[in-house]
Amino acid sequence: MTALLAAAGFAALAAAIHWAARRADRRWPAPGRGVFGPGWVLGFLLRLGGVAVLALAAGLRPDLFPPLPAAIGYLGVLVPLLGLELRTGR
């Protein structure tokens, strides 16, 4: 049960991070073709912050946040959403 809750919690975190990153990307679009805008940079930092939260939670409380289920929950939501973002951004 703990593994399921950890996976679901980090999946929800990944969805919230993706939503915030997409909103930031719409708010601050890229200045030109081939240039990363501030919205992209903020989205990258948010996603990297999610990885840091995952590592911190799994490192400090592995009894509450088992590393493998939490990582599968986070990456299982984040990676498909990134693929969808790449597909819709063309």
N, C-alpha and C positions, 0 to 999 in steps of 0.2 A: 504494500500500500504506500509506503514511503517513496518508493521508486516512481510510482505512478503520479504522486503529487509533485515530486520534484520535476518530472518530465513535463507535466501539465503547466506548472508554474513558469518554467523557463520557456516553454512554447508560447505562453501568454506574454512573457517579457519580450520575446523575439517579435511577436506581432505588434506590440506597442512601439517597439523601437523602429520597426519598419514603417509604421504609420507616421511616426514623428519625422523620420528621415525623408519620406515622400513629401510630407508637408513642407519641410525645410527646402527641399529641392524645387518645389513649386514657388516658394516665396522668394528664393534667391537663385534664379536660373543661371546657367553657365553664360559667360560673356561672349563666347564665340566657339566655333567648331574646333574640337580638339583641346579645349581648355577646361579644366575642372573648376567649377564655380564654388562659391562658399557653401551653397546648399549641399553639394556632393561631399565636400570636406566634413561638414557637420554630420551628415549621414554616416560617413565612414567612421568618425569618432564615436558616434552613438553605438554603432555595431561593435566597435572595438571595446567600448565601455561595457557592453553586454558580455563579451568574452571575459573581461576582467571581473565582473560581478560573478560570473559562473565559476571562475577559478578561485575567487575569494570564498564564495559560499561552500564550494566543494572542499576547499582546503581547511577551512575553519570548522565546519560542521558536516563531516562526511556521513554522520549518522542520519542527519535530516536531508541532506542533498547528496545522494550517491553520485559520484562523478559521471559514470557512463550513462545512466538514464537522463540525468540533467543535460548532458551534452547532446544526447540524441534528441531530446525535446527541443533544445535551442536550435541546433543545426537543422533538424528535420523540418522546422518551420522557416528558418531564415534563408536557407539555400534555395528552396523552390520560389520563395518570394523575390529573391534577387534575380532568378531566372525570368520570372514574370516581368520584373521591372526592366530588364534588358530588352525583352521582347516588345514591350509597349513603348519603350523610349526611342525606337527607331523611327 
